[in-house]
Amino acid sequence: MVEDTTDLKRTEAMLRASEKRYRQLFQSAPIAMIEWDVSMLKTYIETLHASGIDDLAAYLTQHPGQVRHCWSLIRTVDYNQAFLELMGIAGRNKPVDAFLPTDADNFMRMAREVILMAAEGKTAVEREETLVTTIGERKTVIGKSMAVSGHEETLSRVAIALVDISKRKKAEAALRESERRFREQAFRDGLTGLYNQRYLYRSLATWIERARAGDMPLSLIFMDLDRFKTVVDTHGHLNGSRAIQKVAQTINGCLAPPAFAVAYAGDEFVVVMPESTLPQALEKAAEIRSRMADTVYVLGQGVEVRLQASFGVATYPQHATDLNGLIAAADHALFAVKATGKNAIGRFRA
Protein backbone atom coordinates (compact mmCIF):
# COMPACT_ATOMS: atom_id res chain seq x y z
CA MET A 1 0.00 0.00 0.00
CA VAL A 2 2.87 2.34 0.84
CA GLU A 3 4.54 1.54 -2.48
CA ASP A 4 1.29 2.21 -4.38
CA THR A 5 0.93 5.58 -2.68
CA THR A 6 4.54 6.45 -3.41
CA ASP A 7 4.15 5.55 -7.09
CA LEU A 8 0.96 7.60 -7.30
CA LYS A 9 2.63 10.62 -5.74
CA ARG A 10 5.63 10.23 -8.03
CA THR A 11 3.33 10.07 -11.06
CA GLU A 12 1.38 13.12 -9.91
CA ALA A 13 4.62 15.04 -9.41
CA MET A 14 5.77 14.11 -12.91
CA LEU A 15 2.43 15.23 -14.37
CA ARG A 16 2.65 18.52 -12.52
CA ALA A 17 6.19 19.04 -13.79
CA SER A 18 5.10 18.12 -17.31
CA GLU A 19 2.17 20.53 -17.09
CA LYS A 20 4.47 23.28 -15.83
CA ARG A 21 6.87 22.77 -18.74
CA TYR A 22 3.93 22.78 -21.16
CA ARG A 23 2.65 26.06 -19.71
CA GLN A 24 6.08 27.64 -19.89
CA LEU A 25 6.46 26.62 -23.53
CA PHE A 26 2.89 27.73 -24.28
CA GLN A 27 3.34 31.19 -22.77
CA SER A 28 6.82 31.81 -24.19
CA ALA A 29 6.05 30.57 -27.70
CA PRO A 30 6.90 33.21 -30.35
CA ILE A 31 3.77 32.31 -32.31
CA ALA A 32 0.21 32.98 -31.19
CA MET A 33 -1.26 30.19 -29.07
CA ILE A 34 -4.78 29.77 -27.71
CA GLU A 35 -6.26 26.81 -25.87
CA TRP A 36 -9.94 25.89 -26.09
CA ASP A 37 -12.22 23.70 -24.03
CA VAL A 38 -14.42 21.97 -26.60
CA SER A 39 -15.90 19.42 -24.18
CA MET A 40 -19.31 21.13 -23.88
CA LEU A 41 -19.63 21.25 -27.64
CA LYS A 42 -18.67 17.58 -27.87
CA THR A 43 -21.31 16.68 -25.25
CA TYR A 44 -23.96 18.75 -27.03
CA ILE A 45 -23.19 17.06 -30.36
CA GLU A 46 -23.47 13.67 -28.68
CA THR A 47 -26.89 14.74 -27.34
CA LEU A 48 -27.98 15.71 -30.84
CA HIS A 49 -26.88 12.33 -32.16
CA ALA A 50 -28.71 10.56 -29.33
CA SER A 51 -31.88 12.45 -30.27
CA GLY A 52 -31.76 10.97 -33.77
CA ILE A 53 -29.84 13.64 -35.68
CA ASP A 54 -27.43 11.60 -37.76
CA ASP A 55 -26.58 14.15 -40.44
CA LEU A 56 -25.17 17.10 -38.48
CA ALA A 57 -24.18 19.00 -41.63
CA ALA A 58 -27.77 18.93 -42.92
CA TYR A 59 -29.07 19.85 -39.46
CA LEU A 60 -26.83 22.94 -39.31
CA THR A 61 -27.96 23.95 -42.79
CA GLN A 62 -31.60 23.69 -41.78
CA HIS A 63 -31.00 25.42 -38.44
CA PRO A 64 -28.30 28.09 -39.01
CA GLY A 65 -28.87 29.48 -35.53
CA GLN A 66 -27.41 26.24 -34.17
CA VAL A 67 -24.04 27.17 -35.65
CA ARG A 68 -23.74 30.17 -33.33
CA HIS A 69 -25.14 28.19 -30.41
CA CYS A 70 -22.58 25.44 -30.90
CA TRP A 71 -19.82 28.01 -31.25
CA SER A 72 -20.87 29.60 -27.97
CA LEU A 73 -20.19 26.28 -26.21
CA ILE A 74 -16.47 26.54 -26.92
CA ARG A 75 -14.58 28.14 -24.03
CA THR A 76 -11.12 29.67 -23.86
CA VAL A 77 -8.75 28.02 -21.39
CA ASP A 78 -5.64 30.11 -21.98
CA TYR A 79 -3.68 32.12 -24.53
CA ASN A 80 -0.22 33.66 -24.73
CA GLN A 81 1.18 37.15 -25.25
CA ALA A 82 1.81 36.49 -28.94
CA PHE A 83 -1.93 35.82 -29.37
CA LEU A 84 -2.78 39.14 -27.71
CA GLU A 85 -0.40 40.93 -30.06
CA LEU A 86 -1.78 39.11 -33.10
CA MET A 87 -5.34 40.10 -32.22
CA GLY A 88 -4.43 43.65 -31.17
CA ILE A 89 -5.60 43.19 -27.58
CA ALA A 90 -4.35 45.47 -24.81
CA GLY A 91 -4.00 43.79 -21.41
CA ARG A 92 -5.18 40.34 -20.45
CA ASN A 93 -8.94 40.67 -20.19
CA LYS A 94 -9.47 36.98 -20.60
CA PRO A 95 -12.25 36.06 -23.03
CA VAL A 96 -14.61 33.31 -22.02
CA ASP A 97 -15.86 32.23 -25.43
CA ALA A 98 -13.94 30.84 -28.38
CA PHE A 99 -12.73 34.34 -29.21
CA LEU A 100 -11.55 33.85 -32.74
CA PRO A 101 -13.26 36.78 -34.51
CA THR A 102 -13.54 36.69 -38.26
CA ASP A 103 -15.37 38.90 -40.68
CA ALA A 104 -19.09 38.31 -41.03
CA ASP A 105 -18.76 36.64 -44.42
CA ASN A 106 -16.28 34.07 -43.18
CA PHE A 107 -17.57 33.42 -39.66
CA MET A 108 -20.47 31.07 -40.41
CA ARG A 109 -18.42 29.01 -42.85
CA MET A 110 -15.45 28.72 -40.51
CA ALA A 111 -17.57 28.01 -37.41
CA ARG A 112 -19.53 25.35 -39.27
CA GLU A 113 -16.35 23.60 -40.39
CA VAL A 114 -14.90 23.65 -36.86
CA ILE A 115 -18.12 22.19 -35.42
CA LEU A 116 -18.22 19.39 -37.98
CA MET A 117 -14.56 18.55 -37.38
CA ALA A 118 -15.23 18.40 -33.63
CA ALA A 119 -18.18 16.09 -34.30
CA GLU A 120 -15.88 13.75 -36.22
CA GLY A 121 -13.22 13.91 -33.50
CA LYS A 122 -10.77 15.63 -35.84
CA THR A 123 -8.58 17.85 -33.71
CA ALA A 124 -5.28 17.62 -35.61
CA VAL A 125 -6.19 20.10 -38.35
CA GLU A 126 -4.22 22.68 -40.34
CA ARG A 127 -6.06 25.42 -42.26
CA GLU A 128 -5.68 28.94 -43.59
CA GLU A 129 -8.09 31.50 -42.20
CA THR A 130 -8.76 35.25 -42.30
CA LEU A 131 -9.18 36.94 -38.94
CA VAL A 132 -10.22 40.45 -38.03
CA THR A 133 -8.41 41.95 -35.06
CA THR A 134 -10.03 44.02 -32.32
CA ILE A 135 -8.96 47.16 -34.21
CA GLY A 136 -10.51 45.95 -37.47
CA GLU A 137 -7.32 44.83 -39.20
CA ARG A 138 -7.64 41.79 -41.46
CA LYS A 139 -4.94 39.16 -41.01
CA THR A 140 -4.36 35.90 -42.80
CA VAL A 141 -3.12 33.09 -40.57
CA ILE A 142 -2.24 29.43 -40.78
CA GLY A 143 -3.90 27.69 -37.85
CA LYS A 144 -2.91 24.26 -36.58
CA SER A 145 -4.87 22.57 -33.81
CA MET A 146 -4.42 19.42 -31.73
CA ALA A 147 -5.84 17.98 -28.55
CA VAL A 148 -3.49 18.27 -25.56
CA SER A 149 -2.17 14.84 -24.59
CA GLY A 150 -4.56 13.10 -22.23
CA HIS A 151 -7.57 15.10 -23.37
CA GLU A 152 -8.23 13.47 -26.73
CA GLU A 153 -11.49 11.87 -25.60
CA THR A 154 -13.09 14.80 -23.80
CA LEU A 155 -11.58 17.60 -25.97
CA SER A 156 -11.42 19.67 -22.81
CA ARG A 157 -8.08 21.06 -23.95
CA VAL A 158 -7.39 21.76 -27.60
CA ALA A 159 -4.31 23.86 -28.41
CA ILE A 160 -4.32 26.06 -31.51
CA ALA A 161 -1.21 27.70 -32.98
CA LEU A 162 -1.72 30.67 -35.31
CA VAL A 163 1.04 31.82 -37.66
CA ASP A 164 0.52 35.26 -39.20
CA ILE A 165 1.19 35.01 -42.95
CA SER A 166 -0.36 38.37 -43.84
CA LYS A 167 2.94 39.90 -45.00
CA ARG A 168 3.68 36.85 -47.13
CA LYS A 169 0.20 37.02 -48.64
CA LYS A 170 0.62 40.72 -49.41
CA ALA A 171 4.02 40.06 -50.97
CA GLU A 172 2.53 37.28 -53.10
CA ALA A 173 -0.33 39.56 -54.16
CA ALA A 174 2.14 42.33 -55.02
CA LEU A 175 4.19 39.86 -57.06
CA ARG A 176 1.10 38.69 -58.95
CA GLU A 177 0.13 42.30 -59.64
CA SER A 178 3.65 43.06 -60.81
CA GLU A 179 3.55 40.08 -63.15
CA ARG A 180 0.13 41.19 -64.42
CA ARG A 181 1.44 44.70 -65.11
CA PHE A 182 4.50 43.27 -66.84
CA ARG A 183 2.33 41.11 -69.09
CA GLU A 184 0.06 44.09 -69.73
CA GLN A 185 3.00 46.33 -70.60
CA ALA A 186 4.23 43.75 -73.09
CA PHE A 187 1.03 44.41 -75.05
CA ARG A 188 1.00 48.19 -74.61
CA ASP A 189 2.50 50.92 -76.74
CA GLY A 190 5.00 52.88 -74.69
CA LEU A 191 4.06 56.29 -76.11
CA THR A 192 0.27 56.20 -76.19
CA GLY A 193 -0.68 53.51 -73.70
CA LEU A 194 -2.86 51.91 -76.37
CA TYR A 195 -2.44 48.27 -77.31
CA ASN A 196 0.40 47.46 -79.69
CA GLN A 197 0.72 45.36 -82.84
CA ARG A 198 1.61 42.26 -80.84
CA TYR A 199 -1.69 42.46 -78.99
CA LEU A 200 -3.59 43.26 -82.20
CA TYR A 201 -2.48 40.13 -84.00
CA ARG A 202 -3.01 37.90 -80.96
CA SER A 203 -6.42 39.23 -79.94
CA LEU A 204 -7.81 39.81 -83.43
CA ALA A 205 -7.26 36.16 -84.28
CA THR A 206 -9.24 35.20 -81.19
CA TRP A 207 -12.06 37.65 -81.97
CA ILE A 208 -12.34 36.36 -85.53
CA GLU A 209 -12.68 32.79 -84.23
CA ARG A 210 -15.41 33.94 -81.85
CA ALA A 211 -17.15 35.79 -84.67
CA ARG A 212 -16.98 32.68 -86.84
CA ALA A 213 -18.29 30.44 -84.06
CA GLY A 214 -21.10 32.82 -83.15
CA ASP A 215 -21.93 33.87 -86.71
CA MET A 216 -21.31 37.51 -85.76
CA PRO A 217 -19.70 40.42 -87.62
CA LEU A 218 -16.43 42.11 -86.65
CA SER A 219 -15.23 45.41 -88.04
CA LEU A 220 -11.86 47.07 -88.33
CA ILE A 221 -11.05 50.76 -88.70
CA PHE A 222 -7.62 51.64 -90.05
CA MET A 223 -6.80 55.34 -89.64
CA ASP A 224 -3.85 57.54 -90.45
CA LEU A 225 -3.23 61.19 -89.51
CA ASP A 226 -3.26 63.52 -92.50
CA ARG A 227 -0.22 65.69 -93.28
CA PHE A 228 1.34 64.72 -89.97
CA LYS A 229 4.84 65.25 -91.37
CA THR A 230 4.03 68.95 -91.57
CA VAL A 231 3.31 69.01 -87.83
CA VAL A 232 6.64 67.34 -87.09
CA ASP A 233 8.59 69.57 -89.48
CA THR A 234 7.00 72.72 -88.03
CA HIS A 235 6.94 71.93 -84.32
CA GLY A 236 9.55 69.22 -83.87
CA HIS A 237 9.54 65.51 -83.08
CA LEU A 238 8.76 65.98 -79.39
CA ASN A 239 5.57 67.86 -80.16
CA GLY A 240 4.82 65.31 -82.84
CA SER A 241 4.95 62.59 -80.19
CA ARG A 242 2.71 64.68 -77.93
CA ALA A 243 0.22 65.06 -80.76
CA ILE A 244 0.10 61.28 -81.25
CA GLN A 245 -0.50 60.83 -77.52
CA LYS A 246 -3.41 63.25 -77.53
CA VAL A 247 -5.00 61.75 -80.63
CA ALA A 248 -4.77 58.35 -78.94
CA GLN A 249 -6.72 59.82 -76.02
CA THR A 250 -9.37 61.11 -78.42
CA ILE A 251 -9.75 57.70 -80.04
CA ASN A 252 -9.87 55.86 -76.73
CA GLY A 253 -12.49 58.30 -75.45
CA CYS A 254 -14.83 57.25 -78.25
CA LEU A 255 -14.67 53.53 -77.48
CA ALA A 256 -16.40 51.21 -75.08
CA PRO A 257 -15.46 47.54 -74.50
CA PRO A 258 -15.14 45.20 -76.19
CA ALA A 259 -13.88 47.69 -78.82
CA PHE A 260 -10.23 48.67 -78.42
CA ALA A 261 -7.63 50.86 -80.11
CA VAL A 262 -4.14 49.94 -81.28
CA ALA A 263 -1.13 52.18 -81.92
CA TYR A 264 -0.19 50.48 -85.16
CA ALA A 265 2.86 52.35 -86.41
CA GLY A 266 3.92 55.98 -86.22
CA ASP A 267 0.79 58.03 -86.84
CA GLU A 268 -1.34 55.03 -87.79
CA PHE A 269 -4.03 53.55 -85.56
CA VAL A 270 -6.34 50.55 -85.73
CA VAL A 271 -9.70 50.25 -84.00
CA VAL A 272 -11.07 46.72 -83.49
CA MET A 273 -14.85 46.52 -83.08
CA PRO A 274 -16.09 43.03 -82.17
CA GLU A 275 -19.74 42.27 -82.85
CA SER A 276 -20.06 45.41 -84.98
CA THR A 277 -21.51 45.69 -88.48
CA LEU A 278 -20.12 47.81 -91.29
CA PRO A 279 -22.66 50.65 -90.67
CA GLN A 280 -21.76 50.66 -86.97
CA ALA A 281 -18.05 50.87 -87.77
CA LEU A 282 -18.62 53.68 -90.28
CA GLU A 283 -20.59 55.54 -87.61
CA LYS A 284 -17.78 55.08 -85.09
CA ALA A 285 -15.20 56.32 -87.59
CA ALA A 286 -17.38 59.40 -88.16
CA GLU A 287 -17.55 59.99 -84.41
CA ILE A 288 -13.76 59.87 -84.05
CA ARG A 289 -13.31 62.14 -87.08
CA SER A 290 -15.81 64.64 -85.68
CA ARG A 291 -14.23 64.58 -82.21
CA MET A 292 -10.83 65.29 -83.74
CA ALA A 293 -12.21 68.15 -85.82
CA ASP A 294 -13.69 69.75 -82.69
CA THR A 295 -10.45 69.47 -80.70
CA VAL A 296 -7.61 71.94 -80.47
CA TYR A 297 -4.59 69.90 -79.51
CA VAL A 298 -2.39 71.83 -77.10
CA LEU A 299 1.19 70.62 -77.27
CA GLY A 300 4.30 71.83 -75.43
CA GLN A 301 5.28 75.48 -74.99
CA GLY A 302 1.90 76.84 -76.02
CA VAL A 303 1.84 75.09 -79.38
CA GLU A 304 -1.72 74.48 -80.60
CA VAL A 305 -2.61 72.42 -83.64
CA ARG A 306 -5.67 70.99 -85.31
CA LEU A 307 -5.43 67.48 -86.68
CA GLN A 308 -7.42 65.36 -89.07
CA ALA A 309 -7.28 61.78 -90.27
CA SER A 310 -8.35 59.41 -93.01
CA PHE A 311 -10.23 56.21 -92.23
CA GLY A 312 -10.55 52.84 -93.96
CA VAL A 313 -13.22 50.37 -92.77
CA ALA A 314 -13.57 46.65 -93.43
CA THR A 315 -15.85 44.02 -91.91
CA TYR A 316 -15.66 40.28 -91.31
CA PRO A 317 -16.94 38.19 -93.07
CA GLN A 318 -18.21 40.64 -95.68
CA HIS A 319 -14.77 41.79 -96.85
CA ALA A 320 -12.39 39.13 -95.49
CA THR A 321 -12.53 35.90 -93.53
CA ASP A 322 -9.14 35.87 -91.83
CA LEU A 323 -6.91 38.17 -89.80
CA ASN A 324 -4.45 39.24 -92.47
CA GLY A 325 -7.17 39.60 -95.04
CA LEU A 326 -9.25 41.86 -92.79
CA ILE A 327 -6.29 44.13 -91.96
CA ALA A 328 -5.34 44.29 -95.63
CA ALA A 329 -8.92 45.18 -96.61
CA ALA A 330 -9.09 48.05 -94.07
CA ASP A 331 -5.65 49.26 -95.18
CA HIS A 332 -6.78 49.13 -98.81
CA ALA A 333 -9.83 51.23 -97.97
CA LEU A 334 -7.60 53.75 -96.15
CA PHE A 335 -5.20 53.95 -99.09
CA ALA A 336 -8.12 54.69 -101.42
CA VAL A 337 -9.23 57.59 -99.19
CA LYS A 338 -5.69 58.98 -99.05
CA ALA A 339 -5.49 58.86 -102.83
CA THR A 340 -8.64 60.91 -103.29
CA GLY A 341 -8.18 63.81 -100.89
CA LYS A 342 -7.79 62.67 -97.26
CA ASN A 343 -9.90 63.63 -94.19
CA ALA A 344 -12.60 61.17 -95.16
CA ILE A 345 -13.99 57.73 -94.43
CA GLY A 346 -14.00 54.90 -96.90
CA ARG A 347 -15.18 51.31 -96.89
CA PHE A 348 -13.42 48.45 -98.58
CA ARG A 349 -14.39 47.93 -102.20
CA ALA A 350 -12.97 44.97 -104.07
Buried (B, 14 or more C-beta within 10 A) or exposed (E): EEEEEEEEEEEEEEEEEEEEEBEEEBEEBEBBBBBBBBBBBBEBBEEBEEEEBEEBEEEBEEEEEBBEEBBBBBBBBBBBBBBBEBBEBEEEEEBEEBBBBBEEEBBBEBBBBBBBBBBEEEBEBEEEBBBBBEEEEEBBBBBBBBBBEEBBEEBBBBBBBBBBBBEEBEEEEEEEEEEEEEEEEEBBBEEBBBBBBEBBEEBBEEBBEBBBEEEBBBBBBBBBBBEBEEBBEEBBEEBBBBBBBBBBBBBBEBBEEBBBBBBBEEBBBBBBBBBBBBEBBBEBBEBBBEBBEEBEBEBEEEBEBEBBBBBBBBBBBBBBEBBEBBBBBBBBBBBBBBEEEBBBBBBBEE
